[in-house]
Amino acid sequence: MKGILIPSGLALLLAAPIAFGDAPRERTHGPCFNVTIQGDRVNDARVRQECDMTFSRTVQAGQHNSVETIQRGRVNDNKVRQYQHDWAGSRHHRAGR
């Protein structure tokens, strides 16, 4: 077993500079995508995109939901779905089971 782990670990160690050699940069060219899914009692999403083409999807299910989306690009596409969820009622119902 040790014979397999040592070469595997060495291969991963040698591949790390290739996989993580570049620092992340903010994109400004090409399409940018943002997907946010929130299912807490209070949901708050802030989306800011500045690319040639921007696409954003936000889904929230909670008692208090809020979204702010700012997109600057040649093509901007944004969709938000918010569902009201009564947390107090569902907790009480679960406790009664």
PyRosetta script that sets phi, psi and omega in degrees:
from pyrosetta import init, pose_from_sequence

init()
pose = pose_from_sequence("MKGILIPSGLALLLAAPIAFGDAPRERTHGPCFNVTIQGDRVNDARVRQECDMTFSRTVQAGQHNSVETIQRGRVNDNKVRQYQHDWAGSRHHRAGR")
pose.set_psi(1, -42.5)
pose.set_omega(1, 178.6)
pose.set_phi(2, -62.3)
pose.set_psi(2, -31.9)
pose.set_omega(2, 179.9)
pose.set_phi(3, -63.4)
pose.set_psi(3, -28.3)
pose.set_omega(3, 179.3)
pose.set_phi(4, -85.4)
pose.set_psi(4, -38.6)
pose.set_omega(4, -175.8)
pose.set_phi(5, -68.4)
pose.set_psi(5, -39.9)
pose.set_omega(5, -177.5)
pose.set_phi(6, -65.5)
pose.set_psi(6, -50.5)
pose.set_omega(6, 177.4)
pose.set_phi(7, -63.3)
pose.set_psi(7, -35.8)
pose.set_omega(7, 178.6)
pose.set_phi(8, -65.2)
pose.set_psi(8, -44.2)
pose.set_omega(8, 178.3)
pose.set_phi(9, -64.2)
pose.set_psi(9, -40.0)
pose.set_omega(9, 178.0)
pose.set_phi(10, -64.4)
pose.set_psi(10, -40.8)
pose.set_omega(10, 178.6)
pose.set_phi(11, -63.4)
pose.set_psi(11, -41.9)
pose.set_omega(11, 178.3)
pose.set_phi(12, -66.3)
pose.set_psi(12, -39.0)
pose.set_omega(12, 179.3)
pose.set_phi(13, -64.9)
pose.set_psi(13, -40.2)
pose.set_omega(13, 179.1)
pose.set_phi(14, -71.5)
pose.set_psi(14, -29.1)
pose.set_omega(14, -179.2)
pose.set_phi(15, -80.9)
pose.set_psi(15, -17.8)
pose.set_omega(15, -176.1)
pose.set_phi(16, -57.4)
pose.set_psi(16, -45.7)
pose.set_omega(16, 179.3)
pose.set_phi(17, -63.0)
pose.set_psi(17, -29.3)
pose.set_omega(17, 178.3)
pose.set_phi(18, -71.2)
pose.set_psi(18, -43.5)
pose.set_omega(18, -176.1)
pose.set_phi(19, -73.9)
pose.set_psi(19, -33.4)
pose.set_omega(19, -173.8)
pose.set_phi(20, -120.7)
pose.set_psi(20, 26.2)
pose.set_omega(20, -174.6)
pose.set_phi(21, -74.5)
pose.set_psi(21, -17.9)
pose.set_omega(21, -176.3)
pose.set_phi(22, -113.7)
pose.set_psi(22, 135.4)
pose.set_omega(22, 176.9)
pose.set_phi(23, -73.6)
pose.set_psi(23, 143.1)
pose.set_omega(23, 179.4)
pose.set_phi(24, -64.8)
pose.set_psi(24, 139.4)
pose.set_omega(24, 179.0)
pose.set_phi(25, -122.6)
pose.set_psi(25, 156.8)
pose.set_omega(25, 175.2)
pose.set_phi(26, -74.5)
pose.set_psi(26, 131.4)
pose.set_omega(26, -178.8)
pose.set_phi(27, -84.3)
pose.set_psi(27, 139.6)
pose.set_omega(27, 174.9)
pose.set_phi(28, -128.7)
pose.set_psi(28, -15.1)
pose.set_omega(28, -179.7)
pose.set_phi(29, -112.6)
pose.set_psi(29, 152.9)
pose.set_omega(29, 178.5)
pose.set_phi(30, 76.7)
pose.set_psi(30, -175.2)
pose.set_omega(30, -178.9)
pose.set_phi(31, -80.7)
pose.set_psi(31, 146.5)
pose.set_omega(31, 173.1)
pose.set_phi(32, -123.2)
pose.set_psi(32, 138.3)
pose.set_omega(32, -178.1)
pose.set_phi(33, -122.9)
pose.set_psi(33, 142.3)
pose.set_omega(33, 174.5)
pose.set_phi(34, -138.4)
pose.set_psi(34, 128.0)
pose.set_omega(34, 176.5)
pose.set_phi(35, -127.2)
pose.set_psi(35, 125.3)
pose.set_omega(35, 179.3)
pose.set_phi(36, -127.2)
pose.set_psi(36, 126.5)
pose.set_omega(36, 175.8)
pose.set_phi(37, -125.5)
pose.set_psi(37, 122.0)
pose.set_omega(37, -177.7)
pose.set_phi(38, -129.4)
pose.set_psi(38, 135.4)
pose.set_omega(38, -179.7)
pose.set_phi(39, -134.9)
pose.set_psi(39, 36.8)
pose.set_omega(39, 178.8)
pose.set_phi(40, -97.0)
pose.set_psi(40, 174.8)
pose.set_omega(40, 178.6)
pose.set_phi(41, -63.5)
pose.set_psi(41, -43.2)
pose.set_omega(41, 177.2)
pose.set_phi(42, -117.9)
pose.set_psi(42, 120.3)
pose.set_omega(42, -178.3)
pose.set_phi(43, -118.1)
pose.set_psi(43, 131.9)
pose.set_omega(43, -179.6)
pose.set_phi(44, -138.8)
pose.set_psi(44, 121.7)
pose.set_omega(44, -179.6)
pose.set_phi(45, -124.6)
pose.set_psi(45, 135.0)
pose.set_omega(45, 175.1)
pose.set_phi(46, -126.2)
pose.set_psi(46, 117.7)
pose.set_omega(46, -178.1)
pose.set_phi(47, -119.0)
pose.set_psi(47, 129.2)
pose.set_omega(47, 176.4)
pose.set_phi(48, -133.2)
pose.set_psi(48, 121.1)
pose.set_omega(48, -178.6)
pose.set_phi(49, -131.7)
pose.set_psi(49, 135.1)
pose.set_omega(49, 176.7)
pose.set_phi(50, -136.7)
pose.set_psi(50, 84.6)
pose.set_omega(50, 179.4)
pose.set_phi(51, -137.8)
pose.set_psi(51, 172.4)
pose.set_omega(51, 175.9)
pose.set_phi(52, -57.7)
pose.set_psi(52, -46.0)
pose.set_omega(52, 179.3)
pose.set_phi(53, -129.7)
pose.set_psi(53, 126.7)
pose.set_omega(53, -178.7)
pose.set_phi(54, -122.3)
pose.set_psi(54, 136.5)
pose.set_omega(54, 179.8)
pose.set_phi(55, -133.8)
pose.set_psi(55, 129.5)
pose.set_omega(55, -178.6)
pose.set_phi(56, -137.5)
pose.set_psi(56, 136.9)
pose.set_omega(56, 175.3)
pose.set_phi(57, -131.7)
pose.set_psi(57, 129.0)
pose.set_omega(57, 179.2)
pose.set_phi(58, -131.1)
pose.set_psi(58, 131.4)
pose.set_omega(58, 175.0)
pose.set_phi(59, -127.2)
pose.set_psi(59, 128.2)
pose.set_omega(59, 179.5)
pose.set_phi(60, -131.5)
pose.set_psi(60, 137.4)
pose.set_omega(60, 174.4)
pose.set_phi(61, -133.2)
pose.set_psi(61, 105.3)
pose.set_omega(61, -178.1)
pose.set_phi(62, -168.4)
pose.set_psi(62, -178.1)
pose.set_omega(62, 179.8)
pose.set_phi(63, -77.4)
pose.set_psi(63, -38.5)
pose.set_omega(63, 178.0)
pose.set_phi(64, -127.7)
pose.set_psi(64, 116.6)
pose.set_omega(64, -178.3)
pose.set_phi(65, -120.8)
pose.set_psi(65, 136.0)
pose.set_omega(65, 175.3)
pose.set_phi(66, -147.2)
pose.set_psi(66, 140.5)
pose.set_omega(66, -178.3)
pose.set_phi(67, -137.9)
pose.set_psi(67, 138.9)
pose.set_omega(67, 170.2)
pose.set_phi(68, -130.7)
pose.set_psi(68, 124.1)
pose.set_omega(68, -179.3)
pose.set_phi(69, -124.2)
pose.set_psi(69, 128.3)
pose.set_omega(69, 175.1)
pose.set_phi(70, -123.4)
pose.set_psi(70, 121.0)
pose.set_omega(70, -179.6)
pose.set_phi(71, -128.2)
pose.set_psi(71, 131.8)
pose.set_omega(71, 175.5)
pose.set_phi(72, -129.4)
pose.set_psi(72, 113.0)
pose.set_omega(72, -179.8)
pose.set_phi(73, -173.6)
pose.set_psi(73, 177.9)
pose.set_omega(73, 178.1)
pose.set_phi(74, -68.9)
pose.set_psi(74, -41.3)
pose.set_omega(74, 177.4)
pose.set_phi(75, -125.3)
pose.set_psi(75, 127.0)
pose.set_omega(75, 179.7)
pose.set_phi(76, -126.5)
pose.set_psi(76, 130.5)
pose.set_omega(76, -178.8)
pose.set_phi(77, -138.4)
pose.set_psi(77, 123.4)
pose.set_omega(77, -175.9)
pose.set_phi(78, -138.6)
pose.set_psi(78, 132.6)
pose.set_omega(78, 174.7)
pose.set_phi(79, -134.4)
pose.set_psi(79, 134.6)
pose.set_omega(79, 179.6)
pose.set_phi(80, -128.8)
pose.set_psi(80, 133.2)
pose.set_omega(80, 173.4)
pose.set_phi(81, -125.4)
pose.set_psi(81, 127.4)
pose.set_omega(81, -179.9)
pose.set_phi(82, -125.5)
pose.set_psi(82, 132.1)
pose.set_omega(82, 179.6)
pose.set_phi(83, -120.3)
pose.set_psi(83, 129.0)
pose.set_omega(83, 177.2)
pose.set_phi(84, -79.0)
pose.set_psi(84, 130.4)
pose.set_omega(84, -178.8)
pose.set_phi(85, -130.0)
pose.set_psi(85, 125.5)
pose.set_omega(85, 180.0)
pose.set_phi(86, -84.1)
pose.set_psi(86, 95.2)
pose.set_omega(86, -176.9)
pose.set_phi(87, -66.4)
pose.set_psi(87, -39.2)
pose.set_omega(87, -177.6)
pose.set_phi(88, -63.5)
pose.set_psi(88, -43.2)
pose.set_omega(88, -179.7)
pose.set_phi(89, -66.3)
pose.set_psi(89, -40.0)
pose.set_omega(89, -177.7)
pose.set_phi(90, -72.0)
pose.set_psi(90, -34.9)
pose.set_omega(90, 177.4)
pose.set_phi(91, -66.7)
pose.set_psi(91, -43.0)
pose.set_omega(91, 179.4)
pose.set_phi(92, -63.2)
pose.set_psi(92, -41.4)
pose.set_omega(92, -179.6)
pose.set_phi(93, -64.9)
pose.set_psi(93, -40.9)
pose.set_omega(93, 179.5)
pose.set_phi(94, -65.6)
pose.set_psi(94, -39.3)
pose.set_omega(94, -178.6)
pose.set_phi(95, -66.6)
pose.set_psi(95, -27.3)
pose.set_omega(95, -179.0)
pose.set_phi(96, -76.8)
pose.set_psi(96, -12.7)
pose.set_omega(96, -177.6)
pose.set_phi(97, -73.2)
pose.dump_pdb("model.pdb")
